[in-house]
Amino acid sequence: MNKDELVRLQFLEDNPHLITLDENDVNLLNDEPRMSPRFYYGYSSLKDYVQHFCIAAELNCWSLSEMGVYLTLYLRGPARQAWKQMPREQYEFHHIVTFLGGFF
């Protein structure tokens, strides 16, 4: 899955009212990870969550750019609200983790 496909999935998740699935979207949605990381709400240690997330990323063979986009998909509640304050073009994993570290 390339970065454009991951960004499209993020957009679809953020805008469910705009979803019209075509054959490519269905294929992407069926490409499930081998191990899904837990969702992160911000109520527990960010350091512990990042360690957990990195293990899942390794098992799924995600690149660093994929890790950044996938991380945004697993943020919920306060953690997702904090991430939304970040400039949208910053999907790099380390930038997201550093930014979230200022909140959690």
Sequence and secondary structure as in RCSB ss.txt:
>XXXX:A:sequence
MNKDELVRLQFLEDNPHLITLDENDVNLLNDEPRMSPRFYYGYSSLKDYVQHFCIAAELNCWSLSEMGVYLTLYL
RGPARQAWKQMPREQYEFHHIVTFLGGFF
>XXXX:A:secstr
  HHHHHHHHHHHH GGG    HHHHHHHT   SS    B SSS HHHHHHHHHHHHHHTT  HHHHHHHHHHTB
 HHHHHHHTTS TT   HHHHHHHHHTT 
